[in-house]
Amino acid sequence: MFSLTKDDRVIGIVGGMGPEAGGMLFNRILALSEASTDQDHLSVIMMSLPKYMADRTQFLEGNEEINPAFNITKIILKLEEVGASIVGIPCNTTHVPAIMNKIQELLRDAGSNIRLLHMPVETCKYIAERYPTYKRIGVMSSNGTYRSLLYKNLLERYGYDAVLPEKDFQQQVIHNIIYDPVHGIKANPDRITRQAKLWWTTALDFFRSQQADAVILGCTELSIIAQKTPVPDIPVVDAMESLARSMIKEAVQVVEPIPPGE
């Protein structure tokens, strides 16, 4: 059996939230890495166990008793055990303090040395670097992330005005893109429905009408629709890509420069 070299900073991905998200993050890491041969690529380990991942929004809304943090932490520790030193969780809602703070506490109690990156923080850093002149940033996210004000608080800390929709619009449009049982992305892993595309366009039109300079895709299901559906004329910042870039940087201590925004 082979042993990992000491200089190989292995990336770990906690998949399963939703099931496509881990694979998408892996693919973004591949696409953004500087490699000309198979052997040039970074070492990545992913564990995707969706059956054991309680819905994060359901927990935050009081409809799920067990904090997803417990099983997420078990997977992080397993990734560390098999060689990962850097871990990312491609689920924005997991980073809401009610979940993330518990994960961090459990990791400390376990004596873990893992470097756990914070997707929303990395996203705000990405905006500050790529779009230094922007002021108003819209946020599309799950209801759990929306109600926690996670991105609003972070954006304001970085000096931005956060643009969030009213509750009815959030529920009837953005939430439905993700969770609608017939037309939503989670219910249709193999396609984007016509209705989901209409909601997507409606959401982006809203942020444009509010003079948002850019829009954060703060749910990994939205990363999926952005890849498969044309984006109207407004910059979108994919939290998934921000996380991928930061994981590469941690692994190799260098990443290709972010192209300047308009």
Secondary structure by P-SEA (a helix, b strand, c coil): ccccccccbbbbbbcccccaaaaaaaaaaaaaccccccccccbbbbbbcccccccaaaaaaccccccaaaaaaaaaaaaaaacccbbbbccccccccccaaaaaaaaaaaccccccccaaaaaaaaaaaccccccbbbbbbcaaaaaaaaaaaaaaaabbbbbbccaaaaaacccccccccccccccccccccaaaaaaaaaaaaaaaaacccbbbcccaaaaaaaaccccccbbbbbaaaaaaaaaaaaaccccccccccc
